[in-house]
Amino acid sequence: MPVLLLLLGLAVFAYFFWRSRTTSLTRDCRWRQHRSEDLWRCSACGAEHKGMDEPNTCLRQ
Ligand SMILES: [Zn+2]
């Protein structure tokens, strides 16, 4: 079934393309979770984010 393999390859390619687009904003950020303080801190720029979820964007402005 070469058609199925082709579709699978396209899906993988689309996935990595989508990932590289959505993660491009965070390339410079390295978020570390500090559970004791209930916040995320970026070790690259020092930005802080309150909450449980890892931030998607860099807060450096
Ligand atoms: Zn940052």
N, CA, C, O and the ligand as a Tripos MOL2 file, in Angstrom:
@<TRIPOS>MOLECULE
protein
  245   243    62     0     0
PROTEIN
NO_CHARGES

@<TRIPOS>ATOM
      1 N           0.8440   -1.2140    0.0000 N.3       1 MET1
      2 CA          0.0000    0.0000    0.0000 C.3       1 MET1
      3 C           0.8780    1.2610    0.0000 C.2       1 MET1
      4 O           0.9780    1.9240    1.0320 O.2       1 MET1
      5 N           1.4930    1.5990   -1.0910 N.am      2 PRO2
      6 CA          2.3820    2.7890   -1.1080 C.3       2 PRO2
      7 C           1.6310    4.0870   -0.8390 C.2       2 PRO2
      8 O           2.2090    5.0500   -0.3360 O.2       2 PRO2
      9 N           0.3230    4.1130   -1.1770 N.am      3 VAL3
     10 CA         -0.4470    5.3480   -0.9470 C.3       3 VAL3
     11 C          -0.5600    5.6280    0.5490 C.2       3 VAL3
     12 O          -0.4490    6.7740    0.9860 O.2       3 VAL3
     13 N          -0.7810    4.5780    1.3240 N.am      4 LEU4
     14 CA         -0.8930    4.7570    2.7740 C.3       4 LEU4
     15 C           0.4280    5.2540    3.3630 C.2       4 LEU4
     16 O           0.4410    6.1150    4.2430 O.2       4 LEU4
     17 N           1.5410    4.7010    2.8660 N.am      5 LEU5
     18 CA          2.8470    5.1420    3.3510 C.3       5 LEU5
     19 C           3.0750    6.6120    3.0190 C.2       5 LEU5
     20 O           3.6270    7.3680    3.8190 O.2       5 LEU5
     21 N           2.6360    7.0040    1.8190 N.am      6 LEU6
     22 CA          2.7840    8.3960    1.4050 C.3       6 LEU6
     23 C           1.9720    9.3160    2.3210 C.2       6 LEU6
     24 O           2.4350   10.3810    2.7300 O.2       6 LEU6
     25 N           0.7400    8.8720    2.6340 N.am      7 LEU7
     26 CA         -0.1130    9.6740    3.5210 C.3       7 LEU7
     27 C           0.5100    9.7790    4.9060 C.2       7 LEU7
     28 O           0.4730   10.8370    5.5340 O.2       7 LEU7
     29 N           1.0830    8.6720    5.3800 N.am      8 LEU8
     30 CA          1.7160    8.6760    6.6980 C.3       8 LEU8
     31 C           2.9000    9.6480    6.7160 C.2       8 LEU8
     32 O           3.0870   10.4060    7.6670 O.2       8 LEU8
     33 N           3.6880    9.6060    5.6490 N.am      9 GLY9
     34 CA          4.8280   10.5150    5.5630 C.3       9 GLY9
     35 C           4.3820   11.9720    5.5550 C.2       9 GLY9
     36 O           4.9930   12.8210    6.2040 O.2       9 GLY9
     37 N           3.3130   12.2520    4.8180 N.am     10 LEU10
     38 CA          2.7850   13.6190    4.7760 C.3      10 LEU10
     39 C           2.2850   14.0550    6.1460 C.2      10 LEU10
     40 O           2.4750   15.2020    6.5500 O.2      10 LEU10
     41 N           1.6460   13.1320    6.8560 N.am     11 ALA11
     42 CA          1.1210   13.4590    8.1820 C.3      11 ALA11
     43 C           2.2620   13.7830    9.1400 C.2      11 ALA11
     44 O           2.1770   14.7350    9.9160 O.2      11 ALA11
     45 N           3.3260   12.9890    9.0830 N.am     12 VAL12
     46 CA          4.4840   13.2330    9.9550 C.3      12 VAL12
     47 C           5.1170   14.5790    9.6110 C.2      12 VAL12
     48 O           5.4860   15.3490   10.4980 O.2      12 VAL12
     49 N           5.2380   14.8510    8.3130 N.am     13 PHE13
     50 CA          5.8180   16.1150    7.8830 C.3      13 PHE13
     51 C           4.9690   17.2920    8.3620 C.2      13 PHE13
     52 O           5.4990   18.2920    8.8450 O.2      13 PHE13
     53 N           3.6380   17.1640    8.2240 N.am     14 ALA14
     54 CA          2.7340   18.2360    8.6440 C.3      14 ALA14
     55 C           2.8180   18.4420   10.1490 C.2      14 ALA14
     56 O           2.7260   19.5660   10.6430 O.2      14 ALA14
     57 N           2.9960   17.3190   10.8820 N.am     15 TYR15
     58 CA          3.0700   17.4220   12.3340 C.3      15 TYR15
     59 C           4.3110   18.2160   12.7580 C.2      15 TYR15
     60 O           4.2280   19.1020   13.6080 O.2      15 TYR15
     61 N           5.4510   17.8900   12.1620 N.am     16 PHE16
     62 CA          6.6720   18.5870   12.5440 C.3      16 PHE16
     63 C           6.6580   20.0360   12.0720 C.2      16 PHE16
     64 O           7.2060   20.9190   12.7320 O.2      16 PHE16
     65 N           6.0130   20.2750   10.9050 N.am     17 PHE17
     66 CA          5.8800   21.6490   10.4240 C.3      17 PHE17
     67 C           5.0360   22.4650   11.3900 C.2      17 PHE17
     68 O           5.3660   23.6070   11.7100 O.2      17 PHE17
     69 N           3.9240   21.8570   11.8590 N.am     18 TRP18
     70 CA          3.0420   22.5370   12.8070 C.3      18 TRP18
     71 C           3.7660   22.7780   14.1290 C.2      18 TRP18
     72 O           3.6360   23.8430   14.7330 O.2      18 TRP18
     73 N           4.5300   21.7780   14.5720 N.am     19 ARG19
     74 CA          5.2670   21.9100   15.8300 C.3      19 ARG19
     75 C           6.2950   23.0290   15.7600 C.2      19 ARG19
     76 O           6.4150   23.8240   16.6930 O.2      19 ARG19
     77 N           7.0420   23.0960   14.6510 N.am     20 SER20
     78 CA          8.0790   24.1100   14.5360 C.3      20 SER20
     79 C           7.4640   25.5060   14.5030 C.2      20 SER20
     80 O           8.0730   26.4780   14.9500 O.2      20 SER20
     81 N           6.2340   25.5880   13.9620 N.am     21 ARG21
     82 CA          5.5740   26.9010   13.9190 C.3      21 ARG21
     83 C           5.1110   27.3130   15.2970 C.2      21 ARG21
     84 O           5.3050   28.4610   15.6990 O.2      21 ARG21
     85 N           4.4880   26.3760   16.0450 N.am     22 THR22
     86 CA          3.9050   26.7430   17.3320 C.3      22 THR22
     87 C           4.9700   26.8980   18.4040 C.2      22 THR22
     88 O           4.7340   27.5620   19.4130 O.2      22 THR22
     89 N           6.1470   26.2930   18.2030 N.am     23 THR23
     90 CA          7.1730   26.3830   19.2340 C.3      23 THR23
     91 C           8.2200   27.4450   18.9040 C.2      23 THR23
     92 O           9.1770   27.6330   19.6550 O.2      23 THR23
     93 N           8.0380   28.1400   17.7730 N.am     24 SER24
     94 CA          9.0550   29.0950   17.3610 C.3      24 SER24
     95 C           9.1570   30.2500   18.3520 C.2      24 SER24
     96 O          10.2180   30.8560   18.4990 O.2      24 SER24
     97 N           8.0400   30.5540   19.0390 N.am     25 LEU25
     98 CA          8.0440   31.6810   19.9660 C.3      25 LEU25
     99 C           8.8150   31.3570   21.2370 C.2      25 LEU25
    100 O           9.2720   32.2560   21.9440 O.2      25 LEU25
    101 N           8.9550   30.0630   21.5220 N.am     26 THR26
    102 CA          9.5530   29.6970   22.7970 C.3      26 THR26
    103 C          10.9950   29.2540   22.6230 C.2      26 THR26
    104 O          11.5830   28.6860   23.5430 O.2      26 THR26
    105 N          11.5710   29.5040   21.4570 N.am     27 ARG27
    106 CA         12.9060   28.9760   21.1910 C.3      27 ARG27
    107 C          13.9270   29.4960   22.1980 C.2      27 ARG27
    108 O          14.8500   28.7770   22.5800 O.2      27 ARG27
    109 N          13.7610   30.7400   22.6230 N.am     28 ASP28
    110 CA         14.7360   31.3330   23.5260 C.3      28 ASP28
    111 C          14.3850   31.1250   24.9850 C.2      28 ASP28
    112 O          15.1530   31.4860   25.8760 O.2      28 ASP28
    113 N          13.2160   30.5380   25.2270 N.am     29 CYS29
    114 CA         12.7580   30.4040   26.6040 C.3      29 CYS29
    115 C          12.9510   28.9920   27.1220 C.2      29 CYS29
    116 O          12.6890   28.0130   26.4230 O.2      29 CYS29
    117 N          13.4070   28.9050   28.3420 N.am     30 ARG30
    118 CA         13.5330   27.6080   29.0020 C.3      30 ARG30
    119 C          12.7600   27.6920   30.3100 C.2      30 ARG30
    120 O          13.2650   28.1510   31.3340 O.2      30 ARG30
    121 N          11.5070   27.2280   30.2360 N.am     31 TRP31
    122 CA         10.6450   27.3340   31.4060 C.3      31 TRP31
    123 C          10.9500   26.2250   32.3820 C.2      31 TRP31
    124 O          11.0060   25.0530   32.0110 O.2      31 TRP31
    125 N          11.1480   26.5980   33.6350 N.am     32 ARG32
    126 CA         11.3560   25.6340   34.7140 C.3      32 ARG32
    127 C          10.2360   25.8210   35.7310 C.2      32 ARG32
    128 O           9.9130   26.9370   36.1370 O.2      32 ARG32
    129 N           9.6530   24.6860   36.1290 N.am     33 GLN33
    130 CA          8.5650   24.7750   37.1000 C.3      33 GLN33
    131 C           9.1080   24.7820   38.5130 C.2      33 GLN33
    132 O           9.9350   23.9480   38.8830 O.2      33 GLN33
    133 N           8.6280   25.7440   39.3040 N.am     34 HIS34
    134 CA          8.9930   25.8160   40.7190 C.3      34 HIS34
    135 C           7.7390   25.4960   41.5190 C.2      34 HIS34
    136 O           6.9400   26.3830   41.8220 O.2      34 HIS34
    137 N           7.5740   24.2190   41.8580 N.am     35 ARG35
    138 CA          6.3380   23.7760   42.4990 C.3      35 ARG35
    139 C           6.1320   24.4470   43.8510 C.2      35 ARG35
    140 O           5.0000   24.7520   44.2270 O.2      35 ARG35
    141 N           7.2180   24.6800   44.5830 N.am     36 SER36
    142 CA          7.0740   25.2580   45.9170 C.3      36 SER36
    143 C           6.5000   26.6680   45.8400 C.2      36 SER36
    144 O           5.8020   27.1120   46.7520 O.2      36 SER36
    145 N           6.8030   27.3830   44.7280 N.am     37 GLU37
    146 CA          6.3040   28.7500   44.5810 C.3      37 GLU37
    147 C           5.0950   28.8140   43.6640 C.2      37 GLU37
    148 O           4.5300   29.8860   43.4490 O.2      37 GLU37
    149 N           4.6850   27.6370   43.1090 N.am     38 ASP38
    150 CA          3.5360   27.5380   42.2280 C.3      38 ASP38
    151 C           3.6670   28.4800   41.0320 C.2      38 ASP38
    152 O           2.7160   29.1770   40.6790 O.2      38 ASP38
    153 N           4.8390   28.4970   40.4150 N.am     39 LEU39
    154 CA          5.0250   29.3300   39.2310 C.3      39 LEU39
    155 C           6.0740   28.7230   38.3060 C.2      39 LEU39
    156 O           6.8540   27.8520   38.6930 O.2      39 LEU39
    157 N           6.0620   29.2160   37.0730 N.am     40 TRP40
    158 CA          7.0700   28.8300   36.0950 C.3      40 TRP40
    159 C           8.0200   30.0100   35.9320 C.2      40 TRP40
    160 O           7.5920   31.1630   35.8720 O.2      40 TRP40
    161 N           9.3060   29.7110   35.8600 N.am     41 ARG41
    162 CA         10.2760   30.7820   35.6660 C.3      41 ARG41
    163 C          11.1510   30.4530   34.4610 C.2      41 ARG41
    164 O          11.6580   29.3390   34.3280 O.2      41 ARG41
    165 N          11.3180   31.4450   33.5860 N.am     42 CYS42
    166 CA         12.1490   31.2700   32.4060 C.3      42 CYS42
    167 C          13.5980   31.5090   32.7930 C.2      42 CYS42
    168 O          13.9680   32.5920   33.2460 O.2      42 CYS42
    169 N          14.4120   30.4700   32.6040 N.am     43 SER43
    170 CA         15.8160   30.6070   32.9860 C.3      43 SER43
    171 C          16.6070   31.3850   31.9520 C.2      43 SER43
    172 O          17.7590   31.7490   32.1870 O.2      43 SER43
    173 N          15.9780   31.6440   30.7900 N.am     44 ALA44
    174 CA         16.6640   32.3990   29.7390 C.3      44 ALA44
    175 C          16.4960   33.9040   29.9450 C.2      44 ALA44
    176 O          17.4520   34.6630   29.7910 O.2      44 ALA44
    177 N          15.2670   34.3400   30.2970 N.am     45 CYS45
    178 CA         15.0250   35.7770   30.3990 C.3      45 CYS45
    179 C          14.5190   36.1740   31.7840 C.2      45 CYS45
    180 O          14.3920   37.3650   32.0670 O.2      45 CYS45
    181 N          14.2280   35.2010   32.6560 N.am     46 GLY46
    182 CA         13.8240   35.5280   34.0040 C.3      46 GLY46
    183 C          12.3560   35.8550   34.1770 C.2      46 GLY46
    184 O          11.9310   36.2490   35.2630 O.2      46 GLY46
    185 N          11.5640   35.6940   33.1050 N.am     47 ALA47
    186 CA         10.1350   35.9730   33.2080 C.3      47 ALA47
    187 C           9.4750   34.9450   34.1190 C.2      47 ALA47
    188 O           9.9410   33.8090   34.2160 O.2      47 ALA47
    189 N           8.3900   35.3400   34.7880 N.am     48 GLU48
    190 CA          7.6700   34.4490   35.6820 C.3      48 GLU48
    191 C           6.2370   34.2960   35.2080 C.2      48 GLU48
    192 O           5.6340   35.2290   34.6790 O.2      48 GLU48
    193 N           5.7010   33.0850   35.4110 N.am     49 HIS49
    194 CA          4.3290   32.7970   34.9900 C.3      49 HIS49
    195 C           3.6600   32.0040   36.0930 C.2      49 HIS49
    196 O           4.1110   30.9120   36.4410 O.2      49 HIS49
    197 N           2.5840   32.5500   36.6460 N.am     50 LYS50
    198 CA          1.8510   31.8650   37.7070 C.3      50 LYS50
    199 C           0.9380   30.8160   37.1030 C.2      50 LYS50
    200 O           0.3520   31.0220   36.0400 O.2      50 LYS50
    201 N           0.8220   29.6830   37.7950 N.am     51 GLY51
    202 CA         -0.1180   28.6690   37.3430 C.3      51 GLY51
    203 C           0.5370   27.3140   37.1710 C.2      51 GLY51
    204 O           1.7360   27.1530   37.3960 O.2      51 GLY51
    205 N          -0.2780   26.3310   36.7650 N.am     52 MET52
    206 CA          0.1970   24.9670   36.6560 C.3      52 MET52
    207 C           0.7110   24.6320   35.2600 C.2      52 MET52
    208 O           1.5700   23.7620   35.1110 O.2      52 MET52
    209 N           0.1900   25.3190   34.2250 N.am     53 ASP53
    210 CA          0.5340   24.9710   32.8560 C.3      53 ASP53
    211 C           1.7680   25.7170   32.3820 C.2      53 ASP53
    212 O           1.9740   26.8890   32.6940 O.2      53 ASP53
    213 N           2.5850   24.9970   31.6140 N.am     54 GLU54
    214 CA          3.7740   25.6290   31.0610 C.3      54 GLU54
    215 C           3.3680   26.6700   30.0290 C.2      54 GLU54
    216 O           2.5330   26.3900   29.1680 O.2      54 GLU54
    217 N           3.9480   27.8730   30.1010 N.am     55 PRO55
    218 CA          3.5910   28.9400   29.1610 C.3      55 PRO55
    219 C           3.9810   28.5730   27.7330 C.2      55 PRO55
    220 O           4.9400   27.8350   27.5080 O.2      55 PRO55
    221 N           3.2250   29.0960   26.7740 N.am     56 ASN56
    222 CA          3.5050   28.8390   25.3610 C.3      56 ASN56
    223 C           4.3660   29.9190   24.7390 C.2      56 ASN56
    224 O           4.9750   29.7040   23.6910 O.2      56 ASN56
    225 N           4.4220   31.0710   25.3730 N.am     57 THR57
    226 CA          5.1310   32.1830   24.7610 C.3      57 THR57
    227 C           6.1690   32.7360   25.7100 C.2      57 THR57
    228 O           6.0990   32.5340   26.9230 O.2      57 THR57
    229 N           7.1160   33.4250   25.1540 N.am     58 CYS58
    230 CA          8.0960   34.1070   25.9710 C.3      58 CYS58
    231 C           7.5010   35.4150   26.4530 C.2      58 CYS58
    232 O           6.8920   36.1490   25.6740 O.2      58 CYS58
    233 N           7.6730   35.7090   27.7240 N.am     59 LEU59
    234 CA          7.1090   36.9300   28.2930 C.3      59 LEU59
    235 C           8.0890   38.0830   28.2220 C.2      59 LEU59
    236 O           7.7990   39.1870   28.6840 O.2      59 LEU59
    237 N           9.2400   37.8240   27.6440 N.am     60 ARG60
    238 CA         10.2400   38.8790   27.5170 C.3      60 ARG60
    239 C           9.7680   39.9250   26.5150 C.2      60 ARG60
    240 O           9.4240   39.5960   25.3800 O.2      60 ARG60
    241 N           9.7550   41.1430   26.9250 N.am     61 GLN61
    242 CA          9.3430   42.2280   26.0300 C.3      61 GLN61
    243 C          10.3770   43.3410   26.0590 C.2      61 GLN61
    244 O          10.2180   44.3500   25.3730 O.2      61 GLN61
    245 ZN         11.8580   33.8550   28.2710 Zn       62 ZN62
@<TRIPOS>BOND
     1     1     2 1
     2     2     3 1
     3     3     4 2
     4     3     5 am
     5     5     6 1
     6     6     7 1
     7     7     8 2
     8     7     9 am
     9     9    10 1
    10    10    11 1
    11    11    12 2
    12    11    13 am
    13    13    14 1
    14    14    15 1
    15    15    16 2
    16    15    17 am
    17    17    18 1
    18    18    19 1
    19    19    20 2
    20    19    21 am
    21    21    22 1
    22    22    23 1
    23    23    24 2
    24    23    25 am
    25    25    26 1
    26    26    27 1
    27    27    28 2
    28    27    29 am
    29    29    30 1
    30    30    31 1
    31    31    32 2
    32    31    33 am
    33    33    34 1
    34    34    35 1
    35    35    36 2
    36    35    37 am
    37    37    38 1
    38    38    39 1
    39    39    40 2
    40    39    41 am
    41    41    42 1
    42    42    43 1
    43    43    44 2
    44    43    45 am
    45    45    46 1
    46    46    47 1
    47    47    48 2
    48    47    49 am
    49    49    50 1
    50    50    51 1
    51    51    52 2
    52    51    53 am
    53    53    54 1
    54    54    55 1
    55    55    56 2
    56    55    57 am
    57    57    58 1
    58    58    59 1
    59    59    60 2
    60    59    61 am
    61    61    62 1
    62    62    63 1
    63    63    64 2
    64    63    65 am
    65    65    66 1
    66    66    67 1
    67    67    68 2
    68    67    69 am
    69    69    70 1
    70    70    71 1
    71    71    72 2
    72    71    73 am
    73    73    74 1
    74    74    75 1
    75    75    76 2
    76    75    77 am
    77    77    78 1
    78    78    79 1
    79    79    80 2
    80    79    81 am
    81    81    82 1
    82    82    83 1
    83    83    84 2
    84    83    85 am
    85    85    86 1
    86    86    87 1
    87    87    88 2
    88    87    89 am
    89    89    90 1
    90    90    91 1
    91    91    92 2
    92    91    93 am
    93    93    94 1
    94    94    95 1
    95    95    96 2
    96    95    97 am
    97    97    98 1
    98    98    99 1
    99    99   100 2
   100    99   101 am
   101   101   102 1
   102   102   103 1
   103   103   104 2
   104   103   105 am
   105   105   106 1
   106   106   107 1
   107   107   108 2
   108   107   109 am
   109   109   110 1
   110   110   111 1
   111   111   112 2
   112   111   113 am
   113   113   114 1
   114   114   115 1
   115   115   116 2
   116   115   117 am
   117   117   118 1
   118   118   119 1
   119   119   120 2
   120   119   121 am
   121   121   122 1
   122   122   123 1
   123   123   124 2
   124   123   125 am
   125   125   126 1
   126   126   127 1
   127   127   128 2
   128   127   129 am
   129   129   130 1
   130   130   131 1
   131   131   132 2
   132   131   133 am
   133   133   134 1
   134   134   135 1
   135   135   136 2
   136   135   137 am
   137   137   138 1
   138   138   139 1
   139   139   140 2
   140   139   141 am
   141   141   142 1
   142   142   143 1
   143   143   144 2
   144   143   145 am
   145   145   146 1
   146   146   147 1
   147   147   148 2
   148   147   149 am
   149   149   150 1
   150   150   151 1
   151   151   152 2
   152   151   153 am
   153   153   154 1
   154   154   155 1
   155   155   156 2
   156   155   157 am
   157   157   158 1
   158   158   159 1
   159   159   160 2
   160   159   161 am
   161   161   162 1
   162   162   163 1
   163   163   164 2
   164   163   165 am
   165   165   166 1
   166   166   167 1
   167   167   168 2
   168   167   169 am
   169   169   170 1
   170   170   171 1
   171   171   172 2
   172   171   173 am
   173   173   174 1
   174   174   175 1
   175   175   176 2
   176   175   177 am
   177   177   178 1
   178   178   179 1
   179   179   180 2
   180   179   181 am
   181   181   182 1
   182   182   183 1
   183   183   184 2
   184   183   185 am
   185   185   186 1
   186   186   187 1
   187   187   188 2
   188   187   189 am
   189   189   190 1
   190   190   191 1
   191   191   192 2
   192   191   193 am
   193   193   194 1
   194   194   195 1
   195   195   196 2
   196   195   197 am
   197   197   198 1
   198   198   199 1
   199   199   200 2
   200   199   201 am
   201   201   202 1
   202   202   203 1
   203   203   204 2
   204   203   205 am
   205   205   206 1
   206   206   207 1
   207   207   208 2
   208   207   209 am
   209   209   210 1
   210   210   211 1
   211   211   212 2
   212   211   213 am
   213   213   214 1
   214   214   215 1
   215   215   216 2
   216   215   217 am
   217   217   218 1
   218   218   219 1
   219   219   220 2
   220   219   221 am
   221   221   222 1
   222   222   223 1
   223   223   224 2
   224   223   225 am
   225   225   226 1
   226   226   227 1
   227   227   228 2
   228   227   229 am
   229   229   230 1
   230   230   231 1
   231   231   232 2
   232   231   233 am
   233   233   234 1
   234   234   235 1
   235   235   236 2
   236   235   237 am
   237   237   238 1
   238   238   239 1
   239   239   240 2
   240   239   241 am
   241   241   242 1
   242   242   243 1
   243   243   244 2
@<TRIPOS>SUBSTRUCTURE
     1 MET1         2 RESIDUE 1 A MET
     2 PRO2         6 RESIDUE 1 A PRO
     3 VAL3        10 RESIDUE 1 A VAL
     4 LEU4        14 RESIDUE 1 A LEU
     5 LEU5        18 RESIDUE 1 A LEU
     6 LEU6        22 RESIDUE 1 A LEU
     7 LEU7        26 RESIDUE 1 A LEU
     8 LEU8        30 RESIDUE 1 A LEU
     9 GLY9        34 RESIDUE 1 A GLY
    10 LEU10       38 RESIDUE 1 A LEU
    11 ALA11       42 RESIDUE 1 A ALA
    12 VAL12       46 RESIDUE 1 A VAL
    13 PHE13       50 RESIDUE 1 A PHE
    14 ALA14       54 RESIDUE 1 A ALA
    15 TYR15       58 RESIDUE 1 A TYR
    16 PHE16       62 RESIDUE 1 A PHE
    17 PHE17       66 RESIDUE 1 A PHE
    18 TRP18       70 RESIDUE 1 A TRP
    19 ARG19       74 RESIDUE 1 A ARG
    20 SER20       78 RESIDUE 1 A SER
    21 ARG21       82 RESIDUE 1 A ARG
    22 THR22       86 RESIDUE 1 A THR
    23 THR23       90 RESIDUE 1 A THR
    24 SER24       94 RESIDUE 1 A SER
    25 LEU25       98 RESIDUE 1 A LEU
    26 THR26      102 RESIDUE 1 A THR
    27 ARG27      106 RESIDUE 1 A ARG
    28 ASP28      110 RESIDUE 1 A ASP
    29 CYS29      114 RESIDUE 1 A CYS
    30 ARG30      118 RESIDUE 1 A ARG
    31 TRP31      122 RESIDUE 1 A TRP
    32 ARG32      126 RESIDUE 1 A ARG
    33 GLN33      130 RESIDUE 1 A GLN
    34 HIS34      134 RESIDUE 1 A HIS
    35 ARG35      138 RESIDUE 1 A ARG
    36 SER36      142 RESIDUE 1 A SER
    37 GLU37      146 RESIDUE 1 A GLU
    38 ASP38      150 RESIDUE 1 A ASP
    39 LEU39      154 RESIDUE 1 A LEU
    40 TRP40      158 RESIDUE 1 A TRP
    41 ARG41      162 RESIDUE 1 A ARG
    42 CYS42      166 RESIDUE 1 A CYS
    43 SER43      170 RESIDUE 1 A SER
    44 ALA44      174 RESIDUE 1 A ALA
    45 CYS45      178 RESIDUE 1 A CYS
    46 GLY46      182 RESIDUE 1 A GLY
    47 ALA47      186 RESIDUE 1 A ALA
    48 GLU48      190 RESIDUE 1 A GLU
    49 HIS49      194 RESIDUE 1 A HIS
    50 LYS50      198 RESIDUE 1 A LYS
    51 GLY51      202 RESIDUE 1 A GLY
    52 MET52      206 RESIDUE 1 A MET
    53 ASP53      210 RESIDUE 1 A ASP
    54 GLU54      214 RESIDUE 1 A GLU
    55 PRO55      218 RESIDUE 1 A PRO
    56 ASN56      222 RESIDUE 1 A ASN
    57 THR57      226 RESIDUE 1 A THR
    58 CYS58      230 RESIDUE 1 A CYS
    59 LEU59      234 RESIDUE 1 A LEU
    60 ARG60      238 RESIDUE 1 A ARG
    61 GLN61      242 RESIDUE 1 A GLN
    62 ZN62       245 GROUP 0 **** ****
